[in-house]
Amino acid sequence: MVHSDIYKLFIKTNALLNGHFLLTSGRHSNQYFQCALVLQYPDYNEIICQKIADYFKDFEIDTVISPAIGGIIVGQEVARLLNKKSIFAEREDKKLVLRRGFNIEKGKKYLVCEDVVTTGGSVFEVMEIVREGGGVVAGVGFIVDRSNNKVQFDVPQFSTLQLEVISYQPDECPLCHENKIPLVKPGSRKVKLQ
């Protein structure tokens, strides 16, 4: 499956939204990738995550770790395909932390998996959790790279779909200045609408 086929899955499942969106990063955009609408179909989830698993299959990986909520489905499926353990970090007081008895094992190698990367904020937070716990970040795999490879994690990284999707600082957003399309926050993370 090539990138254009994955893009077609987003179109087919109405997972590529057009409008005026507040991203988790705080930036605004006219497009939003709602990966949950694609990943709700197990066959599509497997097809997409297989590409990530194939890329990292020869890497030494002990555990897959993901940021909640969007990355959990991706991380779980990639872990299943690689036959590895899967854990996730979740927000507590606006900071990603490990809960539920999950921990980082010193010296073990971790693959970070995410659904969409715009600025990479959540991925960088998870990488920090791994490193603070004495683990090693073996790589980063994700479905959609909204930065078109501009965000670099300084470890091996792979995305199934790379696009240059325009985003704006809130005070520079032309959609806000036009005031024709209301700003919406479709993701899981609570970010205050401005």
C-alpha positions in Angstrom: 0.0 0.0 0.0 1.5 3.3 -1.0 0.9 6.7 0.6 -1.8 7.6 -1.9 -3.8 4.5 -0.9 -3.6 5.5 2.8 -4.8 9.0 1.8 -7.7 7.4 0.0 -8.6 5.5 3.2 -8.9 8.8 5.0 -11.1 10.2 2.2 -13.2 7.0 2.1 -13.9 7.0 5.9 -14.4 10.8 6.0 -11.4 11.0 8.4 -9.9 14.0 6.6 -12.0 16.9 7.8 -12.1 20.4 6.2 -13.1 23.5 8.2 -11.5 25.6 10.9 -9.8 23.5 13.6 -7.9 24.1 16.8 -5.1 21.5 16.9 -3.7 20.0 20.1 -0.6 22.1 19.5 -2.7 25.2 19.9 -2.3 26.1 16.2 -5.2 26.5 13.8 -5.7 24.6 10.5 -8.2 24.2 7.7 -7.7 20.4 7.8 -7.9 17.9 10.5 -7.0 14.2 10.4 -9.4 12.3 12.6 -7.6 9.0 12.6 -10.2 7.3 14.9 -12.6 7.3 11.9 -10.1 5.2 9.9 -8.8 3.1 12.8 -12.4 2.0 13.8 -12.1 -0.5 11.0 -9.8 -3.3 12.1 -8.8 -4.1 8.5 -7.7 -0.6 7.8 -6.0 -0.3 11.2 -4.0 -3.5 10.3 -3.1 -2.3 6.8 -1.8 1.1 8.0 0.0 -0.2 11.1 1.5 -3.0 9.2 3.6 -0.4 7.3 4.9 0.9 10.6 5.6 -2.6 11.9 7.3 -3.6 8.6 9.6 -0.6 8.8 10.7 -1.4 12.4 10.6 -5.2 12.2 14.4 -5.6 12.2 15.0 -3.1 15.0 15.6 -4.2 18.5 12.4 -3.3 20.3 11.2 -4.5 23.7 8.0 -2.4 24.1 5.8 -0.1 22.2 4.7 3.1 24.0 2.2 5.6 22.9 0.6 8.9 24.1 -3.1 8.6 24.9 -5.6 8.8 23.4 -4.8 8.9 19.7 -1.7 6.8 19.8 -3.1 3.9 21.9 -4.8 2.2 19.0 -1.8 2.6 16.7 0.6 1.4 19.4 -1.5 -1.6 20.4 -1.8 -2.7 16.7 1.9 -2.2 16.0 2.8 -4.1 19.2 0.5 -6.9 18.1 2.1 -7.1 14.7 5.6 -7.1 16.2 4.6 -9.4 19.1 5.7 -6.9 21.7 4.3 -5.4 24.9 2.3 -2.2 24.5 2.0 0.5 27.2 0.8 4.1 27.0 1.2 7.5 28.8 -1.8 9.6 29.6 -2.4 13.2 30.7 -2.5 14.1 34.4 -2.5 17.8 35.2 -1.7 18.6 31.6 1.5 16.4 31.6 1.9 12.9 30.1 2.7 10.3 32.8 2.7 6.6 33.1 -0.1 5.2 35.3 -1.9 1.9 35.7 1.3 0.1 36.8 3.2 0.9 33.6 6.9 1.6 34.0 10.0 2.1 31.9 12.6 -0.7 32.3 16.2 0.5 32.4 18.1 -0.4 29.3 15.1 -1.6 27.4 14.3 -0.3 23.9 11.0 1.5 23.2 9.2 2.3 19.9 7.0 5.4 20.3 3.8 5.2 18.2 1.4 8.0 17.5 -1.5 8.8 15.1 -0.8 12.3 13.9 2.3 14.6 14.3 2.0 18.3 13.7 4.7 19.7 16.0 5.6 16.4 17.7 4.9 17.7 21.2 3.3 14.5 22.6 5.9 12.3 21.0 8.7 14.4 22.5 7.0 14.1 25.9 6.8 10.3 25.6 10.5 10.1 24.5 11.4 12.1 27.7 9.4 9.6 29.8 11.4 6.8 28.3 14.7 8.5 28.8 14.0 9.7 32.3 13.2 6.1 33.2 16.5 4.8 31.8 15.0 3.3 28.6 16.2 3.8 25.1 14.1 5.3 22.3 14.6 2.9 19.4 12.4 4.9 17.0 9.2 6.7 16.3 6.4 5.4 14.1 3.2 7.3 13.2 0.4 7.4 10.7 0.2 11.1 9.5 3.1 13.5 9.4 1.4 16.9 9.0 4.9 18.6 8.9 6.0 16.8 5.7 9.1 15.6 7.5 10.0 18.9 9.1 9.6 17.5 12.6 12.7 15.4 13.4 13.0 13.2 16.5 16.7 12.4 16.1 16.0 8.7 16.1 14.8 6.5 13.2 11.3 7.6 12.3 8.7 6.5 9.9 5.2 7.8 8.9 2.8 6.2 6.5 1.6 9.5 5.1 3.5 12.8 4.8 1.6 15.9 3.9 2.3 19.6 4.1 -0.9 20.7 5.9 -0.9 24.4 6.6 -1.4 25.5 10.2 -1.3 29.0 11.8 -0.5 30.6 15.1 -4.0 31.7 16.4 -3.2 35.5 16.0 -2.1 34.8 12.3 -5.0 32.6 11.3 -6.8 33.9 8.2 -9.8 31.8 9.0 -10.2 33.7 12.3 -9.8 37.0 10.5 -12.5 36.0 7.9 -14.7 35.0 10.8 -16.8 32.9 8.4 -16.1 29.4 9.7 -16.4 28.7 13.5 -13.4 27.3 15.3 -13.8 23.7 16.5 -11.7 21.3 18.5 -12.4 17.7 17.3 -9.6 15.8 19.1 -9.4 14.1 22.5 -7.2 16.6 24.3 -9.0 19.4 26.0 -7.6 22.7 24.6 -9.5 25.9 25.3 -11.1 27.5 22.3 -10.1 31.1 21.8 
